[in-house]
Amino acid sequence: MPPTDAKFYGSLADHELNAKLLAEIAELRKENAEIRVKNDELKDNAEVPNLRRKLAEFESEKVELKAKINELLRQAVEESKRRDVENAELKARIEELEKNKADSSAENVRHDDEIAELKAELPGPLHRKKGAENIVQMIADGIKDDAQSSDKTMPCNVISAGSPAKILPQFHLLSLAQLFDKATDAEGGAIRANQEEILRWYYYGKEFLIQASVIVQDGKGKIGEKRQRE
């Protein structure tokens, strides 16, 4: 083979080799591109489960949040109803207390009127004192008249310092006056004691009604609390 032909064939072989290499490189590039596409697809496929898991968690949290909101709304409604009931009971209790207060005031006025009537019917101390003074004065006048009458009717030689006819009537009249005075004082003391007893019973009854009202109201409050706890 001439050198010229060898060179020609050598160049041709190199050209074919280069073409073949270029073809292989192109094929490799194509395969590489396909591999990249597959890798991207695999990567996407790997992220899908994470997305689904996160979505499921989000849905679960959403359900829990919705349940909590419903529970809070239910509690708010129950609390509102309970407060309405408490307000109604408190209003009724206030009305009852006001009614009891009005009744107690009316009862106190009635008791005061009755006591005033009783006091008006009882003789006053000034009246009793005046009556006692009048009676004592009448007795003293009687003693004086009796003494004057004795002086006029009895002779002077009969009258003596120790004459029973003069001393005995005076003694009885003075004793009667003293006894009447003591009886009047005793009567006044008994009347005052009776008045004090009436007043004590009145205040006792008043305090008893107040304490009974408080006990009844406290009992109602405890029953209401017990019902609320049940």
C-alpha positions in Angstrom: 0.0 0.0 0.0 1.5 3.4 -0.9 2.2 5.8 1.9 -0.4 8.1 0.6 -3.0 5.4 0.9 -1.9 4.5 4.4 -2.3 8.0 5.5 -5.6 8.3 3.9 -6.9 5.1 5.5 -5.4 6.2 8.8 -7.3 9.5 8.7 -10.4 7.7 7.7 -10.1 5.4 10.6 -9.5 8.2 13.0 -12.6 10.0 11.6 -14.7 6.9 12.1 -13.4 6.5 15.6 -14.1 10.1 16.4 -17.6 9.7 15.0 -18.1 6.6 17.0 -16.9 8.3 20.1 -19.1 11.3 19.5 -22.0 9.0 19.0 -21.2 7.2 22.3 -20.8 10.5 24.1 -24.2 11.7 22.8 -25.7 8.4 23.9 -24.1 8.8 27.3 -25.4 12.3 27.6 -28.9 11.1 26.7 -28.7 8.4 29.2 -27.4 10.9 31.8 -30.4 13.1 31.1 -32.8 10.3 31.4 -31.1 9.3 34.7 -31.5 12.9 36.0 -35.2 12.8 35.0 -35.6 9.6 36.9 -33.8 10.9 39.9 -36.0 13.9 39.9 -39.1 11.7 39.7 -37.8 9.5 42.5 -37.1 12.6 44.6 -40.6 13.8 44.0 -42.0 10.4 44.9 -40.0 10.5 48.1 -41.5 13.9 49.1 -45.1 12.8 48.5 -45.3 10.6 51.6 -43.9 13.5 53.7 -46.5 15.9 52.2 -49.2 13.3 52.8 -48.1 12.8 56.4 -48.0 16.5 57.1 -51.4 16.9 55.5 -52.8 14.2 57.7 -51.2 15.8 60.8 -52.8 19.1 59.7 -56.2 17.5 59.3 -55.8 15.9 62.8 -54.9 19.2 64.4 -57.8 20.8 62.6 -60.2 18.2 64.0 -58.8 18.6 67.5 -59.0 22.4 67.3 -62.6 22.2 66.1 -63.5 19.9 69.0 -61.9 22.3 71.5 -63.8 25.2 70.0 -67.1 23.3 70.3 -66.3 22.3 73.9 -65.5 26.0 74.8 -68.8 27.1 73.2 -70.7 24.4 75.1 -69.0 25.5 78.4 -69.8 29.1 77.6 -73.5 28.3 77.0 -73.7 26.3 80.2 -72.0 29.0 82.2 -74.4 31.6 80.8 -77.4 29.4 81.7 -75.9 28.8 85.2 -75.4 32.6 85.7 -79.0 33.2 84.5 -80.3 30.8 87.1 -78.1 32.3 89.9 -79.2 35.8 88.9 -82.8 34.7 89.0 -82.3 33.0 92.4 -80.5 36.1 93.7 -83.2 38.4 92.5 -85.9 36.2 94.1 -83.9 36.2 97.4 -83.5 40.0 97.3 -87.3 40.3 96.7 -88.0 37.9 99.6 -85.6 39.9 101.9 -87.3 43.1 100.9 -90.7 41.6 101.5 -89.6 40.2 104.9 -88.1 43.6 105.7 -91.4 45.3 104.8 -93.4 42.8 106.8 -91.0 43.1 109.8 -91.2 46.9 109.6 -95.0 46.7 109.5 -94.9 44.2 112.4 -92.6 46.5 114.4 -94.9 49.5 113.8 -97.9 47.3 115.0 -96.0 46.3 118.1 -95.0 49.9 118.8 -98.6 50.9 118.5 -99.8 48.2 120.8 -97.1 49.1 123.4 -98.1 52.8 123.1 -101.7 51.8 123.7 -100.7 49.8 126.7 -98.7 52.6 128.1 -101.6 55.0 127.5 -103.9 52.8 129.4 -101.6 52.6 132.4 -101.7 55.5 134.9 -98.7 57.7 134.8 -96.4 58.2 137.7 -97.4 61.8 138.0 -101.0 60.9 138.2 -100.4 58.2 140.8 -98.2 60.6 142.9 -100.9 63.3 142.7 -103.5 60.8 143.8 -101.4 59.7 146.7 -100.8 63.3 147.7 -104.5 64.0 147.6 -105.3 61.0 149.8 -102.5 61.9 152.3 -103.9 65.4 152.4 -107.4 64.1 153.0 -106.1 61.9 155.8 -104.2 64.8 157.3 -107.3 67.0 157.1 -109.2 64.2 158.8 -106.6 64.1 161.6 -106.9 67.9 162.0 -110.7 67.8 162.0 -110.6 64.9 164.5 -108.3 66.8 166.8 -110.4 70.0 166.6 -113.6 68.0 167.2 -112.0 66.3 170.2 -110.9 69.7 171.6 -114.4 71.1 171.4 -116.3 68.1 172.8 -114.0 66.8 175.5 -113.3 68.8 178.7 -109.9 70.0 179.3 -109.5 67.9 182.4 -110.2 64.7 180.4 -107.7 65.4 177.7 -104.2 64.4 178.5 -100.9 63.7 176.7 -101.5 60.0 176.8 -105.2 60.1 176.0 -106.1 57.1 173.8 -109.1 59.0 172.4 -106.7 61.4 170.5 -103.6 59.3 169.9 -105.3 56.2 168.6 -107.2 57.8 165.7 -104.1 59.8 164.6 -102.0 56.7 164.7 -104.4 54.7 162.6 -104.8 57.5 160.1 -101.1 58.0 159.7 -100.4 54.3 159.4 -103.1 54.1 156.7 -101.5 57.0 154.8 -98.1 55.3 155.0 -99.5 52.0 153.9 -101.2 53.6 151.0 -98.1 55.4 150.0 -96.1 52.1 150.1 -98.8 50.3 148.2 -98.8 53.1 145.6 -95.0 52.8 145.3 -95.3 49.0 145.0 -98.0 49.3 142.4 -95.8 51.7 140.4 -92.9 49.3 140.7 -95.0 46.4 139.5 -96.4 48.5 136.6 -92.8 49.5 135.6 -91.7 45.9 135.9 -94.7 44.8 133.8 -93.7 47.4 131.2 -90.1 46.2 131.2 -91.3 42.6 130.9 -93.5 43.6 127.9 -90.6 45.5 126.3 -88.2 42.6 126.9 -90.7 40.1 125.3 -91.2 42.4 122.4 -87.5 42.8 121.7 -87.0 39.1 122.2 -89.8 38.3 119.7 -88.3 40.9 117.2 -84.8 39.4 117.5 -86.3 35.9 117.2 -88.0 36.8 113.9 -84.8 38.3 112.5 -82.7 35.3 113.4 -85.4 32.9 112.1 -85.5 34.9 108.8 -81.7 34.7 108.5 -81.7 30.9 109.2 -84.4 30.3 106.6 -82.5 32.4 104.0 -79.2 30.6 104.8 -81.0 27.3 104.5 -82.3 28.3 101.1 -78.9 29.3 99.9 -77.3 26.1 101.0 -80.0 24.1 99.3 -79.4 26.1 96.1 -75.6 25.4 96.3 -76.2 21.7 96.9 -78.5 21.6 93.8 -75.9 23.3 91.7 -73.2 20.8 92.8 -75.5 17.9 92.0 
